[in-house]
Amino acid sequence: MKKFLIVSIVALVAVSVAVTAAVAKPAKKSATQEVCVLLPDTKSSVRWEQFDKPYFIKALKAAGVTYSVTNALGDALKQVAQADQCLSNGAKIAVITSLDAGSSIAIQKKFAAAGGQSIDYDRQVVGGTAKVYVTFDGNAVGRAQAKGLVAGLKASGKKKPVVAQLWGGKTDQNAFWFQSGNIDILDPLFKTKVLTRGPQQFVPLWLATNAQPIFEQMLLKTGNKIDGVIAANDNIAGAVVATLKAKGLPYLPLTGQDASVQGVQNIISGRQTMTVYKYVPDEATAAAQAAVALLKGQKPKTNGTRPNGKTPEPTYAIPVVSITTANFRRLFTDKFLKKSDVCVGEFAKYCVKPAPQPTGS
């Protein structure tokens, strides 16, 4: 009996040790996500949360890959922390809309060190190592804005009109692409004195709260003698509209970008001349497809390159469309905007009759 008890105890101890060893053995870590989408903020444009985020989710879900889509809320360090979390979750592809080159390069290096890859989304990371740059054609955006402004100035009938320029945020390479398109169209007209070059400045972080005091100073500097404004996006254009309204000044030929609800409302009410329509679903879908291709070890779709330092970066550039009073309803047909969001309150009447020209308050 004593011998039996000893044998039983030994057996139980052996089983216990085996079970403990099995429990203690580290399990193989499995990735909870494959693609990490890092969006920049909520203030520079409404597009990031209203359009980019849901279309990324739709495209990546349809592709059957695991993913996360986060927004850094304008904080570059927060974006780095979000990228670190993605890496901890096993992500191999980072789709980055950059807040600044330094933090974005750091993220790209971290993914490369972990055996991953990165994609520049909408904003090029200068000096970065992304495998592809998915974007709208930035120079074409700037050209469309300049052409829209010239058309608005021509309709106003003013001789040698003074043009002020409010470009985007300097930390965003796109601001320079848009500026290059503005310059391509406007500089020859400045040189031949068809137009008069007015004050010009970049708007930090693309914020309306930064654009408004800058434009106020432009008006002060020129004695209110500004006849047209290049505004890099609808956010900045909205600051111009608000300033003119507050000062009791007439509305001016004015550009924009993003085809936001506010931008379109300003267009149909005669406060803004045009906006550049970038069909975000095309861009988000293209970036999602590029991410899936990289996961599979394939080359993403491209249609050219963009210079990035001394190295040409493979690029997939998407065309853009100018939106004016003549074709703003296309945004409803494309289901990019809802008519019920745009044509409300004081703006409802402009959806059933032609809008006034932006030449008077």
N, C-alpha and C positions, 0 to 999 in steps of 0.2 A: 504493500500500500504506500509505504514511504517512498519507495523507488518510483511508483506511478506518479506520485505528487511532484517529485523532482522533475521527471520527464515532462509533465504537463506545464510546469512553471517555465522550464527552458523553452518549450514550444511557444508558449504565450509571449515570452520575451522576444523570441525570434520574429513572430508575427508583428509584434508591436514595433520593433526596429524596422522591419520591412515597410510597414505602413507609413511610419514617420519619414523614412527615406523617400518614399514615393511622394508624400505631401511636400516635403522640403525641397525636392528637385525642382529647379526653376522651369516654368513652362515656356515654351517657345513663344516669343512675342509676335502677335499678329497685327498687321496694320489696320487701324480703324478708319483710315482715310488714305486716299491716293493723291488727290489734287487739293491744293491749298490756294484759294482765291483771296487776295489781299486788296481790298478797296480803300481809297484814301480818306474820305471825309464825307460830311453831309452838308457843308456850307458853301463850298466852291460851286456846286451845282446840285440840283435835285436828282440828276440822272443816276447817280451811283446807287441810291437806295430804291428809287422808283422804277428804274429800268434795268440797269446792269445786274443787280443782285437777283431779281426773279428770273431773268433770262439765263443767267449762269446756272442757277438751280435747275431750271427746266432742261437745259441742254445736257448737263452732266448727269442728271437723273436718267434722261433718255438713253445716254451712252452706257449706263449701267456701271458707273464707277462711283467710288465713295469719295466724299468731298466735304469741304467746309468753305463758307463764304463769310468773311468778317470785314468789318469797317474800322479803320484806325482812328476815326473821329479827329483827323488832323494832327495826330500825335505820331511822329516818326518812331519814337521809342516803343510806343504801343504796338506799332506795326511789326517791329522786330520781335517783340514778345509774342505776338500772334503767330509769326513765322516759327518761332521756337516751339510753340505748342503744337503746330502742325508737324514739325519734325519728330516730336515726342510721340505723336500719333501715327508715325510711319509714312507721312506724305513724301512723295518722290518728285512732284511737280509743283512749282510755285508760279502762280499767275499774279504778277505784281503791277499795280497802278501806283507808281512811285510818288512819295511825298518829298524826298530829296535823294540825290545821287548817293551820298555816303551811306545812309541806312539801307537803301535798296541794294547797293553793291555788297554790303555786309550780309544781307539775306541771301543773295545769289551765291556767295562764297560758302555759306553754311550749307545750303542745299547741295552744292557741288561736292563738298567734303563728305556729305552723307550719301554720295552716290546718286543724287538727284539732279534735276535740271530746272531751268526757269524760263519764263515767257514775259517779255515786256508787253504790258497791256495798256493801250491808249497813250501812255507816256513812255518815251524812250529813256532808259537808264544809261546816261552817257558814261562810258568807261566800264559798263557792265559786261556780263558774260551770257546773256540770254541767248537761247537757241533760235528764237524768232521774235519779231516785233509785230504785233497785231494792232492795227490802228486804222483810223480814217485818214484820208490824204490831207495832211495838215496844210501843205502849201495851197491845195485846192480850196480849203476852207478860207484861208486868207484872201485868195483871189476872189472868191464868191462874195465875201464881205465888201471888198473894195469896189467891185463892180456894182453891187447893190447900192453902195453909198453914192457912187458917181451918178447912177441913174436917178437917185433921189435928189441930188444936187442939181442935176440938169432940169428936173421937173420944177424945182423951186425958182429957176430963172435967174439966180444970183450970179454976178460977174466975179470971177476970181475968188470964189468962196473960201473961207478959212476952215481948214480941217484939223480937228484935234484927234489924237489917237490914244486910246486907253488899252494897252496890251495886257496880256495875262500875267500870271505869276512867274517870276524869273527862275524859281526852283523847278519849274515844269518845262521840259524841253519843247513841249508842244507850243508853248507861247512863242518860241522863236520860229517854229514852222509856220504858225499863223501869221506872225509878223513878216516873214519872208514873202508870203503871198500878198499881203497888204502892200509891201514895198514894190513888188513886181508891177503892180497896176498903178499905184499912186505916184511913185517917184518920177516917172516920165512926165506926168501931168504937173507936178511941182516944178520940174525943170523948165517946162515950156510955159509956165505961169498960167496954165488953165485953172489950176487950183493953187491956193496959198497954204503953205505948210504952217500949221498952228502948233501949239504945245503938244508934247507926246511923253508918255510915261508908262512904265509897267505897273501893274496893280498887285501888290503883295498878296499871295495866296488866293488870288482871284476873288477876294471878298468884296461884297457891295459896301460893307462898312469901311473898307479902305478906299474904294473907288470914289465914294461921295466927296470926302474932303479933298481928294486930288482934283476932281473935276471942279469943285468950288474954287480952288486956287487957280485953275486954268481960266475960269471965267473972270476972276479978279484980275489976273495978269493981262488979259486981253480986253478988259472993259466990256465984257459980255459979248464981244465980237467973235463968236464961233458959229459957223454956219452948218457944220456937219460933224458927226463923231463916229470914229471907228471904235466900237466897244467889242472886246474880244469874245464876250458871251452874254447871254440874256441877264445873268446876274449883275454884271457891270452895267449893261444897258439900263436895267431897272434903277440903278443908282443915278444915272444921268437923268432919267425921266423924273425921278423924285426930286432931284435938285432943281430942274427947270420948273417943275410945278410949284415948289416951295418959294421960288424967287419970282413967280409970275411971268416967266419968260416963255416965248413960244417954243413948241416942240420942234425938233430938228431932224433932218435925215440922220438915221441912227442904225447901226448894225447890231447883230447879236449872234448867238450860236446856242445850240442844244434844243431848239424848238420846245422850250418849256411852256407850261400853261401861262405863266406871267408874260413871257416873251410874245406868245401868240396873241394874248389879250392886248398887249401894247401895240402890236401890229394892226389888229383889226380896228382899234380905236384911234389910229393915226398917230400914235406916240413913238412908234418905232418903224423903221422902213422894212427890215428883213431879218430873218434869222437863218442860220445854217442848220439844216436837218440832217442829223446823223442817225441812221436807223440802227439803234443800239442792238436790237436782236441779232442783226447780221454780225456785229463785232463780237458780242458775247459768244455767239454760236461758233464763230471762227476760232476764237481763243480756246473754247472748250474742245473743239475738234483737234486743235494743235496739241493740247494737253494729252488727249487720248492717244494721238499718234506717237508722241514721245514715250508714253507709258508702254506702247507696243514696240518700241525700238524703231519706229518709222520716222521719216522726215515730214515735218508739217508742211501744209500747203503754203506757197509763197507766190508773189507775182512781181518781185523785184528786190532791191536792197535799199537801205538808207545808210549814209555814213555814220559811223559811231567811232569817233577818234580816227585812227588810221585803218580801221577795219570796217568793211561793208557788212552791215547786219541784215541777214535774210528777213524780208518784210512781206507781210500781207496787208496791202493798203486797200481800203474800201472807199468808193466814191461817195460824194455828198450832194445834197440838193438845196437850192435856195428856196426859202419859203417867204411869200409875200401875201398881200391881200388877194392876189389872183389864184393862189393854189393852196391856201392854208387848210382847206377842207380835206386835202389828201391825208393829213395827219389823222383825221377821224376814220377815213376809209382804211388806212393801214393799221388802225387800232393802236396807234402810238399814243394818241391822246383821246380822251372821251369828250365828246361835244358837250356833255352835261357838266364837265369841269370847266370848260373854256367859256361857253356861251351862257353865263349866269349873271344875275344882277345887272349892273350898268353895261355889261358887254353883250347881253343877249340881243339887243337891237342890231348890233353890227354883224351878226351872223345871218341876218335876213336881208341886208342891203349893203352896198359897197361902203367900205370904210373911208373916212376922210384922209387926205394926204397929210403927212406929218410936217406941216409948215405953219401951223398956228395952234394956239392953246385953246 
